[in-house]
Amino acid sequence: MVDDRQDGDGGLAPEAFDAAPVTIAVIRGPEQRLAYTNHAFRATFGERPLGEPVRHAFRDLVQRGYFDLLDRVLAGGEPVTLTEAPVSLFFPDTGYEQRFFSFSLTRVPGNEPAVLSVGVDVTGLVEAARRDGGPDDEQRRLLRRFQSLIRVSAEIVWVTNPAGEPVEPSPGWERVTGQDWEGFRGKGWQQALHPEDREDAARSWERALALARPWRYVYRLQMAAGGYRHFQVNAAPVYENGVVVEWVGTCTDIEQQWRRERRRRLLDRAAAATAERTGLREMLGALADVLVPALADGCGVHLLPDFVDRPDGAPLLAERVATAARPGLPRQPPFGREWYPADSGFTRTVQRGRPLHHTFPPGAPPADMLPEGTTQWLAASDANSVVVMPVTVDGTVAAVVTAAVCGEREPLGRDDVDLMRQMFDHAHDALSSAIEYHRTQRVALALQHSLLAEPPGVPGLEIVARYRASPATAEVGGDWYDSFVLPDGAAVLAIGDATGHDLAATVAMSQLRNILRSLIVDRQESPGHILRRLNIAMETLIPDGSATCALARVAEDGTGGPRLDYAVAGHPPPVLVGADGTARLLEDAANPLLGLGMLFDEPYHSAQVALPPGCTLLLYTDGLVEQPGEHLDKGLERLCEQAGRFARRPLSAFCDGLLTHLPTAGIDDLAMIALRVPPA
């Protein structure tokens, strides 16, 4: 019998193999030093100096490539088995001689990596097979002995008949899983697998049996002590006279290796997710998608809008910005705002800045830890554990991640919480930049919306405006519109675009709008004269800025119908849509863009056109018509076509139809303001 005592390094005590009838050696450390050989080994290969690297101790070995197998086993932890491997060594009595060995190399767990080598001399078997065409009974017994002794180098060894059904008990299997022979036999072994792995593992095993090819697979086994661990199975068919007579397989615990590889994969995916995105919400959503389903079955990310620590005793407002759920589970709405009481687990987690980790019976989460909606989701999804983790950026809790595991999956553990923390710690710099950008955009967006006033009511006319922020520029830019009524009753419509997509662009837009308002009200002039004065004023007031603008004035022409006076400075031309759906561009008042100052000190031209009953005048920014790589004329043609289609719709529906049906690129803000003359 083999002594099962372990040495202080966590592996088998080598002395247990002294009397074993097969050759056994232990190779330790990255330098592959020969640490132990038993009596059979020394009798077969002679005395080899202990403590020396095996490459030096076996410098007379002809097949130098075998040393590379040690590297593979030490690095990956996967056992290697060779049968009838030729070994050419120098033997003192006979000189160089070739023999054949079947041996296995298996990594031994412990503080220092080590490899256990088990081998048997099968030279007689090979020579007999060559001579007689098959092994005799004695040689079969030798092979069986090797197969039995191979058990010392693997946690689990099993043997099946050609149909894949176990033919003898596996002590290792019973020790690890707690499943006895009655439960193990037939296809009962599949019941020890994780329910999610059974079907795929059985299908893969059946395919290997049908093709008579070695089987290599990774599945989760239920431990006798509870929980699941990842095992790698390696199985191969055994042939006699060209016919498969049985299968021999091993199962090796690779849980730690699997966790290391999963950690590496998740951290790499998290790094890629943050590198590919700049928006804070998109970045947090991408990280949630990395967590699910690799680490959790469900995930929600909440953003703290004010990004500041709140005093104790105060409720907490959190904005849900992303959710994720594995297939088969309901997904919570990705957006929404929720108030959290001061005594909730969520609020306490934010205040303390430490993760909250709970494991509970499936479907029975704590009632006072999370909002009612989240608690209901955990119960309905049969959750068994949840982690509420604050994400600290630049010393302040900026977001909170809630992750849960459901069903028979192993509950979230300490390693999982540490991995979640590492993922977000590695994303710190990207999140910090995104949060700072987000803060700036929130300020700019508030300023921008404060400047986009509702159009006034004008007797005999209808005015509607729309604004859509670009998701690619984090909801801020220089697009603007304006409309008001002059003391003489004339209606003024203006639209423009200040250069840039940041807070500076919004500030410039604000200045430009206010200057233009002052110039319009100051004196009654044509739109062209007003835009020329605005160009000159910008040289002093906004010296580094540039902008485009379209300005329109609608007033009675003295015959009872409205007349349009307009001018355009570097801006897309207005569109006039007749009641019958005909649409045309108003291009008779084109002028250079604003911001040229004295470089263009020429008059700005205006143009006039009558507005027939039922017509629609549309002013818009370039975000409505521009597409990357496409000539602007194509976008203008498309706009006229769609405007004609919606000409008979109510003015609000006309504007919404353009926003919905025009293929905007989404890389720029867009604004529009439309005026409609009532039908006759």
C-alpha positions as CSV (number, residue, x, y, z in Angstrom):
1,M,0.0,0.0,0.0
2,V,1.0,3.6,-0.5
3,D,1.4,5.8,2.5
4,D,-1.1,8.7,2.2
5,R,0.7,11.0,4.6
6,Q,1.6,14.4,3.2
7,D,4.8,16.3,3.6
8,G,5.0,19.9,4.9
9,D,4.7,21.2,1.3
10,G,1.2,19.8,0.9
11,G,2.2,16.9,-1.5
12,L,2.8,13.2,-0.9
13,A,5.7,12.1,1.3
14,P,8.3,10.7,-1.2
15,E,9.4,8.0,1.2
16,A,6.0,6.3,0.7
17,F,7.2,5.2,-2.7
18,D,10.5,3.6,-1.7
19,A,9.2,0.0,-2.1
20,A,7.0,0.6,-5.1
21,P,7.8,-1.8,-8.0
22,V,7.7,1.0,-10.6
23,T,10.2,3.8,-11.1
24,I,9.2,7.0,-9.2
25,A,11.0,10.3,-9.1
26,V,10.2,13.8,-7.8
27,I,11.5,16.9,-9.7
28,R,11.1,20.2,-7.8
29,G,11.2,23.8,-8.6
30,P,11.5,25.9,-11.8
31,E,15.1,24.6,-12.2
32,Q,13.7,21.1,-12.3
33,R,16.0,19.6,-9.7
34,L,15.9,15.9,-9.0
35,A,14.6,15.7,-5.4
36,Y,13.8,12.0,-4.9
37,T,14.2,8.6,-6.6
38,N,12.9,5.3,-5.3
39,H,14.7,1.9,-5.3
40,A,13.2,0.7,-8.6
41,F,14.2,4.0,-10.2
42,R,17.8,3.7,-9.1
43,A,17.9,0.0,-10.1
44,T,16.7,0.9,-13.6
45,F,18.5,4.1,-14.3
46,G,21.4,3.9,-11.9
47,E,22.3,6.4,-9.2
48,R,21.5,10.0,-10.3
49,P,22.8,12.9,-8.2
50,L,20.0,14.5,-6.2
51,G,19.7,18.3,-6.1
52,E,20.9,18.7,-9.7
53,P,18.7,19.8,-12.6
54,V,17.4,16.8,-14.4
55,R,19.0,18.0,-17.6
56,H,22.4,17.6,-16.0
57,A,21.6,14.5,-14.0
58,F,20.4,12.8,-17.2
59,R,22.8,14.5,-19.6
60,D,23.3,11.0,-21.2
61,L,19.6,10.9,-22.3
62,V,19.4,10.9,-26.1
63,Q,15.7,12.1,-26.2
64,R,16.3,15.6,-24.9
65,G,12.8,16.7,-25.9
66,Y,11.3,14.8,-22.8
67,F,12.5,17.7,-20.6
68,D,10.1,20.0,-22.4
69,L,7.3,18.0,-21.0
70,L,8.4,18.9,-17.5
71,D,8.1,22.6,-18.4
72,R,4.6,22.0,-19.7
73,V,3.4,20.2,-16.5
74,L,5.0,22.7,-14.2
75,A,3.6,25.7,-16.1
76,G,0.1,24.4,-16.8
77,G,-0.5,21.8,-14.2
78,E,-1.9,19.4,-16.7
79,P,-0.7,15.7,-16.4
80,V,1.1,14.0,-19.2
81,T,1.1,10.3,-19.9
82,L,3.3,8.5,-22.5
83,T,3.1,4.9,-23.4
84,E,5.9,2.9,-24.9
85,A,8.2,5.9,-25.0
86,P,11.7,5.1,-26.2
87,V,14.5,6.0,-23.7
88,S,18.1,5.8,-24.8
89,L,20.6,6.0,-21.8
90,F,24.1,5.0,-21.1
91,F,24.1,1.8,-18.9
92,P,27.5,0.9,-17.3
93,D,27.2,-2.8,-18.2
94,T,25.9,-2.5,-21.8
95,G,26.7,1.1,-22.9
96,Y,24.1,3.1,-24.7
97,E,20.9,1.1,-24.9
98,Q,17.3,1.8,-25.9
99,R,14.5,0.7,-23.7
100,F,10.8,1.5,-23.7
101,F,8.9,3.0,-20.8
102,S,5.3,4.0,-20.1
103,F,5.3,6.8,-17.6
104,S,3.2,9.8,-16.4
105,L,4.2,13.2,-15.2
106,T,1.8,15.0,-12.8
107,R,2.2,18.2,-10.9
108,V,2.1,17.8,-7.1
109,P,0.3,20.5,-5.1
110,G,2.4,22.5,-2.6
111,N,4.2,25.7,-1.9
112,E,7.0,24.8,-4.4
113,P,5.9,23.4,-7.7
114,A,6.9,19.8,-8.2
115,V,6.4,16.9,-10.7
116,L,5.9,13.3,-9.8
117,S,7.2,10.9,-12.4
118,V,5.8,7.3,-12.4
119,G,7.1,4.8,-14.9
120,V,7.3,1.2,-15.8
121,D,9.7,-0.6,-18.1
122,V,7.6,-2.1,-21.0
123,T,10.6,-3.1,-23.2
124,G,9.6,-6.7,-23.0
125,L,6.0,-5.9,-23.9
126,V,7.1,-3.9,-26.9
127,E,9.5,-6.5,-28.1
128,A,7.0,-9.3,-27.7
129,A,4.4,-7.3,-29.6
130,R,6.8,-6.8,-32.4
131,R,7.7,-10.5,-32.4
132,D,4.3,-12.1,-31.8
133,G,1.9,-9.4,-32.9
134,G,0.4,-8.9,-29.4
135,P,1.1,-9.0,-25.7
136,D,1.1,-12.2,-23.7
137,D,-0.7,-12.6,-20.4
138,E,2.3,-11.6,-18.3
139,Q,2.8,-8.5,-20.3
140,R,-0.9,-7.6,-19.9
141,R,-0.6,-8.0,-16.2
142,L,2.4,-5.6,-16.4
143,L,0.3,-3.1,-18.3
144,R,-2.5,-3.5,-15.8
145,R,-0.1,-3.0,-13.0
146,F,1.0,0.3,-14.5
147,Q,-2.6,1.4,-15.0
148,S,-3.3,0.6,-11.3
149,L,-0.1,2.3,-10.1
150,I,-0.9,5.4,-12.1
151,R,-3.5,6.2,-9.5
152,V,-0.8,7.6,-7.2
153,S,-0.2,10.5,-9.7
154,A,-3.8,11.7,-10.2
155,E,-6.7,12.5,-8.0
156,I,-9.2,10.4,-9.8
157,V,-8.6,7.4,-12.2
158,W,-11.4,5.5,-13.8
159,V,-11.9,2.7,-16.3
160,T,-14.9,2.1,-18.5
161,N,-16.0,-0.5,-21.0
162,P,-16.0,0.3,-24.8
163,A,-19.5,1.8,-24.3
164,G,-18.3,4.3,-21.8
165,E,-19.8,2.7,-18.7
166,P,-17.6,2.3,-15.6
167,V,-16.5,-1.3,-15.0
168,E,-14.9,-0.9,-11.6
169,P,-15.2,1.4,-8.6
170,S,-13.0,4.5,-8.5
171,P,-11.8,5.2,-5.0
172,G,-10.6,8.7,-6.0
173,W,-14.0,9.5,-7.4
174,E,-15.8,8.4,-4.3
175,R,-13.4,10.2,-2.1
176,V,-13.8,13.5,-4.0
177,T,-17.5,13.4,-4.8
178,G,-18.9,11.2,-2.1
179,Q,-20.7,9.1,-4.8
180,D,-20.4,5.4,-4.2
181,W,-20.2,2.6,-6.7
182,E,-23.9,2.2,-7.1
183,G,-24.3,5.8,-7.9
184,F,-21.2,6.0,-10.1
185,R,-21.9,3.0,-12.4
186,G,-23.8,3.3,-15.7
187,K,-24.3,7.0,-16.4
188,G,-24.8,7.8,-12.7
189,W,-21.4,9.6,-12.7
190,Q,-23.1,12.4,-14.7
191,Q,-25.2,13.2,-11.6
192,A,-22.1,14.4,-9.8
193,L,-21.5,17.1,-12.5
194,H,-22.9,20.5,-12.2
195,P,-26.4,20.6,-13.7
196,E,-25.4,23.2,-16.3
197,D,-22.5,20.9,-17.4
198,R,-24.2,17.6,-17.6
199,E,-25.8,17.8,-21.1
200,D,-22.7,19.2,-22.8
201,A,-20.3,16.9,-21.1
202,A,-22.4,13.8,-21.9
203,R,-22.7,14.9,-25.6
204,S,-18.9,15.4,-25.8
205,W,-18.2,12.0,-24.2
206,E,-20.6,10.3,-26.6
207,R,-18.8,11.9,-29.5
208,A,-15.4,10.8,-28.2
209,L,-16.7,7.2,-27.8
210,A,-18.2,7.2,-31.3
211,L,-15.0,8.4,-32.9
212,A,-12.7,6.4,-30.6
213,R,-10.6,9.5,-30.0
214,P,-9.0,10.8,-26.8
215,W,-11.4,12.9,-24.7
216,R,-10.4,16.1,-23.0
217,Y,-13.0,18.2,-21.2
218,V,-13.5,20.5,-18.2
219,Y,-16.5,20.3,-16.0
220,R,-17.6,21.1,-12.5
221,L,-17.8,18.2,-9.9
222,Q,-19.8,18.4,-6.8
223,M,-17.6,17.9,-3.8
224,A,-18.4,15.5,-0.9
225,A,-18.0,18.5,1.5
226,G,-20.3,20.7,-0.6
227,G,-19.9,23.1,-3.5
228,Y,-18.4,22.6,-6.9
229,R,-14.8,22.6,-8.3
230,H,-13.5,22.5,-11.8
231,F,-11.9,19.3,-13.0
232,Q,-10.2,18.5,-16.2
233,V,-10.8,15.0,-17.5
234,N,-8.4,13.2,-19.9
235,A,-9.4,9.8,-21.3
236,A,-8.0,7.6,-24.0
237,P,-9.1,4.3,-25.6
238,V,-7.1,1.1,-24.9
239,Y,-6.8,-1.1,-28.0
240,E,-6.1,-4.8,-28.4
241,N,-5.7,-6.2,-31.9
242,G,-7.0,-2.9,-33.3
243,V,-10.3,-3.0,-31.2
244,V,-11.1,-0.7,-28.3
245,V,-11.4,-2.9,-25.2
246,E,-11.8,-0.2,-22.6
247,W,-11.2,3.4,-21.8
248,V,-8.9,4.8,-19.1
249,G,-9.3,8.3,-17.8
250,T,-8.1,10.7,-15.1
251,C,-9.8,13.7,-13.5
252,T,-7.5,16.4,-12.2
253,D,-8.6,19.3,-9.9
254,I,-7.8,22.5,-11.8
255,E,-9.9,24.9,-9.7
256,Q,-7.1,27.2,-8.8
257,Q,-5.8,27.2,-12.4
258,W,-9.3,27.9,-13.7
259,R,-9.7,30.8,-11.3
260,R,-6.4,32.3,-12.3
261,E,-7.3,32.0,-16.0
262,R,-10.7,33.5,-15.3
263,R,-9.2,36.4,-13.4
264,R,-6.8,37.1,-16.2
265,R,-9.6,36.9,-18.8
266,L,-11.9,39.2,-16.9
267,L,-9.3,41.8,-16.1
268,D,-8.3,41.8,-19.8
269,R,-11.9,42.2,-20.9
270,A,-12.5,44.9,-18.3
271,A,-9.4,46.8,-19.6
272,A,-10.6,46.5,-23.2
273,A,-14.1,47.6,-22.2
274,T,-12.9,50.8,-20.6
275,A,-10.3,51.5,-23.3
276,E,-12.9,51.4,-26.1
277,R,-15.4,53.8,-24.4
278,T,-15.3,57.4,-23.1
279,G,-18.8,58.0,-21.8
280,L,-19.3,57.2,-18.1
281,R,-22.6,55.4,-18.5
282,E,-21.3,53.3,-21.5
283,M,-18.2,52.4,-19.6
284,L,-20.1,51.2,-16.5
285,G,-22.5,49.3,-18.7
286,A,-19.6,47.6,-20.5
287,L,-18.1,46.5,-17.1
288,A,-21.5,45.1,-16.1
289,D,-21.5,43.0,-19.3
290,V,-18.1,41.7,-18.3
291,L,-19.3,40.6,-14.9
292,V,-22.3,38.7,-16.4
293,P,-22.3,35.8,-16.9
294,A,-18.6,35.1,-16.2
295,L,-18.8,36.0,-12.5
296,A,-22.5,36.7,-11.7
297,D,-26.0,36.0,-13.0
298,G,-27.3,39.5,-12.6
299,C,-25.8,42.9,-12.2
300,G,-26.9,46.5,-11.7
301,V,-24.8,49.7,-11.7
302,H,-26.0,52.8,-9.9
303,L,-24.4,56.2,-10.4
304,L,-24.4,58.8,-7.6
305,P,-25.3,62.0,-9.5
306,D,-23.6,64.4,-7.1
307,F,-20.5,62.3,-6.6
308,V,-20.1,63.4,-3.0
309,D,-20.2,61.6,0.3
310,R,-23.5,62.1,2.1
311,P,-23.8,62.7,5.9
312,D,-25.0,59.9,8.1
313,G,-28.8,59.8,8.5
314,A,-29.5,61.3,5.0
315,P,-31.3,59.3,2.3
316,L,-29.4,58.6,-0.9
317,L,-30.5,59.3,-4.4
318,A,-28.9,56.8,-6.9
319,E,-29.4,56.7,-10.7
320,R,-29.5,53.2,-12.3
321,V,-27.5,53.5,-15.5
322,A,-26.9,49.8,-16.5
323,T,-28.1,46.3,-15.8
324,A,-27.2,42.9,-17.1
325,A,-28.6,39.3,-16.7
326,R,-27.6,36.0,-18.0
327,P,-29.9,34.3,-20.6
328,G,-33.0,32.9,-19.0
329,L,-33.3,35.5,-16.3
330,P,-35.4,38.7,-16.4
331,R,-33.4,41.9,-16.7
332,Q,-34.2,45.0,-14.6
333,P,-34.8,48.2,-16.5
334,P,-31.5,49.8,-17.3
335,F,-32.4,53.3,-16.3
336,G,-34.2,54.9,-13.4
337,R,-33.7,56.9,-10.2
338,E,-34.3,55.5,-6.7
339,W,-34.2,56.9,-3.2
340,Y,-32.5,54.7,-0.6
341,P,-33.3,55.1,3.1
342,A,-30.5,56.0,5.4
343,D,-30.7,52.7,7.2
344,S,-30.6,50.5,4.1
345,G,-27.6,48.2,3.4
346,F,-27.1,50.1,0.1
347,T,-26.7,53.5,1.9
348,R,-24.5,52.1,4.6
349,T,-22.3,50.5,2.0
350,V,-21.8,53.9,0.3
351,Q,-21.1,55.7,3.6
352,R,-18.6,53.1,4.7
353,G,-17.0,52.6,1.3
354,R,-16.7,48.8,1.9
355,P,-18.5,46.0,0.0
356,L,-21.5,44.3,1.5
357,H,-21.6,40.6,1.0
358,H,-24.6,38.3,1.8
359,T,-25.2,34.6,1.3
360,F,-28.7,33.3,1.9
361,P,-31.1,30.5,1.0
362,P,-32.0,30.5,-2.7
363,G,-34.8,33.0,-3.3
364,A,-34.8,34.4,0.2
365,P,-32.7,37.7,0.1
366,P,-32.6,40.0,3.2
367,A,-35.6,42.4,3.1
368,D,-33.9,45.5,4.3
369,M,-30.7,45.6,2.3
370,L,-31.8,46.7,-1.2
371,P,-34.8,48.5,-2.8
372,E,-38.0,46.6,-3.1
373,G,-37.6,46.2,-6.9
374,T,-34.2,44.7,-6.6
375,T,-35.2,42.4,-3.7
376,Q,-38.1,41.1,-5.7
377,W,-35.8,40.4,-8.6
378,L,-33.4,38.4,-6.3
379,A,-36.4,36.4,-5.0
380,A,-37.9,35.7,-8.4
381,S,-34.5,34.7,-9.8
382,D,-33.8,32.3,-7.0
383,A,-30.6,34.2,-6.0
384,N,-28.4,32.7,-3.3
385,S,-25.9,35.5,-2.8
386,V,-25.4,39.2,-3.5
387,V,-22.6,41.7,-3.3
388,V,-23.1,45.5,-3.1
389,M,-19.7,47.1,-3.9
390,P,-19.0,50.8,-3.9
391,V,-16.7,52.0,-6.7
392,T,-14.4,54.7,-5.3
393,V,-12.9,57.1,-7.7
394,D,-10.4,59.8,-6.6
395,G,-11.4,59.2,-3.0
396,T,-15.1,59.5,-3.5
397,V,-17.8,56.8,-4.0
398,A,-18.9,57.5,-7.5
399,A,-21.0,54.4,-8.3
400,V,-22.3,51.2,-6.7
401,V,-22.3,47.8,-8.4
402,T,-24.8,45.1,-7.3
403,A,-24.0,41.6,-8.4
404,A,-25.9,38.4,-7.6
405,V,-25.6,34.6,-8.3
406,C,-28.7,32.5,-8.7
407,G,-29.9,28.9,-8.8
408,E,-27.4,26.0,-8.1
409,R,-24.4,28.1,-9.0
410,E,-21.9,28.4,-6.2
411,P,-22.6,31.6,-4.2
412,L,-20.3,34.5,-4.6
413,G,-17.2,34.2,-2.3
414,R,-14.4,36.3,-1.0
415,D,-12.3,35.6,-4.2
416,D,-15.2,36.8,-6.3
417,V,-15.5,40.1,-4.3
418,D,-11.8,40.6,-4.6
419,L,-11.9,40.1,-8.4
420,M,-14.8,42.6,-8.7
421,R,-12.8,45.1,-6.8
422,Q,-9.7,44.5,-8.9
423,M,-11.8,45.0,-12.1
424,F,-12.9,48.4,-11.0
425,D,-9.6,49.3,-9.4
426,H,-7.9,48.6,-12.8
427,A,-10.4,50.8,-14.5
428,H,-9.8,53.7,-12.0
429,D,-8.0,56.0,-14.3
430,A,-10.5,55.6,-17.2
431,L,-13.4,56.0,-14.8
432,S,-11.7,59.1,-13.3
433,S,-11.4,60.8,-16.7
434,A,-15.0,59.8,-17.6
435,I,-16.4,61.2,-14.3
436,E,-14.6,64.5,-14.7
437,Y,-15.8,64.7,-18.3
438,H,-19.3,63.7,-17.1
439,R,-19.3,66.5,-14.5
440,T,-18.3,69.1,-17.1
441,Q,-21.0,67.9,-19.5
442,R,-23.7,68.0,-16.9
443,V,-22.8,71.7,-16.2
444,A,-22.7,72.4,-19.9
445,L,-25.9,70.5,-20.6
446,A,-27.8,72.5,-17.9
447,L,-26.5,75.7,-19.4
448,Q,-27.4,74.6,-22.9
449,H,-31.0,73.6,-22.0
450,S,-31.5,76.9,-20.2
451,L,-30.7,78.7,-23.4
452,L,-33.1,76.7,-25.6
453,A,-36.3,78.5,-24.8
454,E,-39.7,77.4,-25.8
455,P,-40.9,79.2,-29.0
456,P,-43.3,82.0,-28.5
457,G,-47.0,82.0,-29.5
458,V,-47.4,84.1,-32.7
459,P,-50.9,84.9,-34.0
460,G,-51.4,83.4,-37.4
461,L,-48.3,81.3,-37.2
462,E,-47.1,78.0,-35.6
463,I,-43.6,77.5,-34.4
464,V,-42.1,74.2,-33.1
465,A,-38.5,73.5,-32.1
466,R,-36.5,70.3,-31.4
467,Y,-33.1,69.5,-30.0
468,R,-31.3,66.2,-29.8
469,A,-27.9,65.8,-28.1
470,S,-25.3,63.6,-29.6
471,P,-24.6,60.4,-27.6
472,A,-21.1,60.4,-29.0
473,T,-20.4,63.9,-27.5
474,A,-21.9,63.2,-24.1
475,E,-24.9,65.4,-24.6
476,V,-23.3,68.8,-25.1
477,G,-22.3,71.0,-28.0
478,G,-22.7,74.3,-29.7
479,D,-26.0,73.9,-31.5
480,W,-28.7,76.3,-30.6
481,Y,-32.0,77.9,-31.8
482,D,-33.9,80.9,-30.8
483,S,-37.2,82.6,-31.6
484,F,-39.0,85.7,-30.3
485,V,-41.4,88.4,-31.4
486,L,-40.3,92.0,-32.2
487,P,-42.3,95.0,-31.0
488,D,-43.7,95.4,-34.6
489,G,-45.2,91.9,-34.4
490,A,-42.6,90.3,-36.7
491,A,-41.4,86.8,-35.7
492,V,-37.7,86.1,-35.6
493,L,-36.2,82.6,-36.0
494,A,-32.5,81.9,-35.6
495,I,-30.4,78.8,-35.5
496,G,-26.7,78.3,-35.3
497,D,-23.7,76.1,-34.4
498,A,-20.7,77.3,-32.5
499,T,-17.5,75.4,-33.1
500,G,-16.7,72.6,-30.6
501,H,-18.4,69.9,-28.5
502,D,-17.5,70.9,-24.9
503,L,-18.2,73.4,-22.2
504,A,-16.3,76.1,-24.2
505,A,-18.6,75.6,-27.2
506,T,-21.7,76.0,-25.0
507,V,-20.3,79.2,-23.5
508,A,-19.5,80.5,-26.9
509,M,-23.0,79.6,-28.1
510,S,-24.5,81.5,-25.1
511,Q,-22.5,84.6,-25.9
512,L,-23.3,84.4,-29.6
513,R,-27.1,84.0,-29.0
514,N,-27.1,87.0,-26.6
515,I,-25.1,89.2,-28.9
516,L,-27.4,88.3,-31.8
517,R,-30.5,89.1,-29.8
518,S,-29.1,92.5,-28.9
519,L,-28.3,93.3,-32.5
520,I,-31.8,92.3,-33.7
521,V,-33.6,94.4,-31.1
522,D,-31.2,97.4,-31.4
523,R,-32.5,98.5,-34.9
524,Q,-34.6,97.3,-37.7
525,E,-32.3,95.9,-40.3
526,S,-32.3,93.1,-42.8
527,P,-31.0,89.7,-41.6
528,G,-27.8,90.2,-43.8
529,H,-26.9,93.5,-42.1
530,I,-27.4,91.9,-38.7
531,L,-25.2,89.0,-39.4
532,R,-22.5,91.3,-40.8
533,R,-22.6,93.3,-37.5
534,L,-22.5,90.0,-35.6
535,N,-19.3,89.0,-37.5
536,I,-17.7,92.3,-36.6
537,A,-18.7,92.0,-32.9
538,M,-17.3,88.5,-32.6
539,E,-13.8,89.8,-33.5
540,T,-13.8,91.8,-30.2
541,L,-16.1,89.7,-28.0
542,I,-15.3,86.1,-29.1
543,P,-12.0,86.6,-30.9
544,D,-11.1,82.8,-31.1
545,G,-14.6,81.6,-32.0
546,S,-16.3,80.7,-35.2
547,A,-19.9,79.8,-35.9
548,T,-22.6,79.4,-38.5
549,C,-26.0,80.9,-38.4
550,A,-29.3,81.2,-40.3
551,L,-31.5,84.2,-39.4
552,A,-35.1,84.6,-40.6
553,R,-37.7,87.4,-40.1
554,V,-41.3,86.7,-40.9
555,A,-43.7,89.6,-41.1
556,E,-46.8,90.7,-43.1
557,D,-45.9,92.0,-46.6
558,G,-48.7,94.5,-46.8
559,T,-51.0,92.4,-49.0
560,G,-52.2,90.1,-46.2
561,G,-49.7,87.3,-46.6
562,P,-46.4,86.7,-44.7
563,R,-43.0,87.4,-46.2
564,L,-39.7,85.8,-45.2
565,D,-36.5,87.8,-45.1
566,Y,-33.5,85.6,-44.4
567,A,-29.7,85.4,-44.5
568,V,-27.4,82.5,-44.0
569,A,-23.8,82.6,-42.8
570,G,-21.9,79.4,-43.5
571,H,-25.0,77.4,-42.4
572,P,-27.0,74.8,-44.3
573,P,-29.8,76.5,-46.3
574,P,-33.3,76.7,-45.0
575,V,-36.0,74.4,-46.5
576,L,-39.3,75.7,-47.7
577,V,-42.0,73.0,-48.0
578,G,-45.2,73.8,-49.9
579,A,-48.6,72.5,-48.7
580,D,-48.6,70.1,-51.7
581,G,-45.3,68.5,-50.5
582,T,-42.9,70.2,-52.9
583,A,-39.7,71.2,-51.1
584,R,-36.8,73.4,-52.1
585,L,-33.7,74.8,-50.6
586,L,-33.5,78.6,-50.0
587,E,-30.0,79.4,-51.3
588,D,-30.2,83.0,-52.4
589,A,-28.7,84.5,-49.3
590,A,-25.5,82.5,-48.7
591,N,-22.7,84.3,-46.8
592,P,-19.3,83.3,-45.2
593,L,-19.3,81.8,-41.8
594,L,-19.1,84.1,-38.7
595,G,-15.8,84.7,-37.0
596,L,-13.8,86.0,-39.9
597,G,-13.9,89.6,-38.6
598,M,-12.1,92.1,-40.8
599,L,-10.9,89.3,-43.1
600,F,-14.3,89.6,-44.7
601,D,-15.5,93.2,-44.5
602,E,-18.1,92.9,-47.2
603,P,-21.9,93.3,-47.0
604,Y,-23.8,90.2,-46.1
605,H,-26.7,89.5,-48.5
606,S,-30.3,88.9,-47.6
607,A,-33.2,87.4,-49.7
608,Q,-36.9,87.6,-49.5
609,V,-39.6,85.1,-50.4
610,A,-43.3,85.0,-50.0
611,L,-44.7,82.3,-47.7
612,P,-47.8,80.7,-49.3
613,P,-50.7,79.3,-47.2
614,G,-49.9,75.9,-45.6
615,C,-46.2,76.1,-46.2
616,T,-43.5,75.1,-43.7
617,L,-40.2,76.8,-43.2
618,L,-37.5,74.7,-41.6
619,L,-34.2,75.9,-40.1
620,Y,-31.8,73.1,-38.9
621,T,-28.2,72.3,-38.0
622,D,-25.8,70.1,-40.0
623,G,-26.3,67.2,-37.6
624,L,-29.6,66.5,-39.4
625,V,-28.0,66.1,-42.9
626,E,-24.3,65.2,-42.6
627,Q,-23.0,61.7,-42.9
628,P,-19.3,60.7,-42.7
629,G,-17.8,60.2,-46.1
630,E,-20.9,61.5,-47.9
631,H,-21.2,64.8,-49.9
632,L,-23.5,67.3,-48.2
633,D,-25.7,67.6,-51.3
634,K,-26.8,64.0,-50.7
635,G,-28.0,64.8,-47.2
636,L,-29.8,67.9,-48.4
637,E,-31.6,66.0,-51.1
638,R,-32.6,63.4,-48.6
639,L,-34.0,66.1,-46.2
640,C,-36.1,67.7,-49.0
641,E,-37.5,64.3,-49.9
642,Q,-38.5,63.4,-46.3
643,A,-39.8,67.0,-45.6
644,G,-42.1,66.6,-48.6
645,R,-43.4,63.3,-47.3
646,F,-44.4,64.8,-43.9
647,A,-45.7,68.2,-45.3
648,R,-49.3,67.4,-44.5
649,R,-48.7,66.2,-40.9
650,P,-49.1,68.5,-37.9
651,L,-46.0,70.6,-37.3
652,S,-44.9,68.6,-34.3
653,A,-45.3,65.3,-36.2
654,F,-43.4,66.9,-39.1
655,C,-40.4,67.6,-36.9
656,D,-40.5,64.3,-35.1
657,G,-40.9,62.4,-38.4
658,L,-37.6,64.0,-39.7
659,L,-35.8,63.1,-36.5
660,T,-37.1,59.5,-36.7
661,H,-36.6,58.7,-40.4
662,L,-33.5,60.6,-41.4
663,P,-30.4,58.5,-41.0
664,T,-28.4,60.8,-38.7
665,A,-24.8,59.8,-37.9
666,G,-25.2,60.4,-34.1
667,I,-21.8,62.1,-33.9
668,D,-23.1,65.6,-33.7
669,D,-25.9,67.5,-31.9
670,L,-28.8,68.5,-34.0
671,A,-31.4,71.3,-33.6
672,M,-34.3,72.4,-35.8
673,I,-37.0,75.1,-35.6
674,A,-39.9,75.1,-38.0
675,L,-42.6,77.7,-38.8
676,R,-45.9,76.9,-40.5
677,V,-48.3,79.3,-42.2
678,P,-51.9,78.2,-41.7
679,P,-53.8,77.0,-44.8
680,A,-55.9,79.5,-46.7
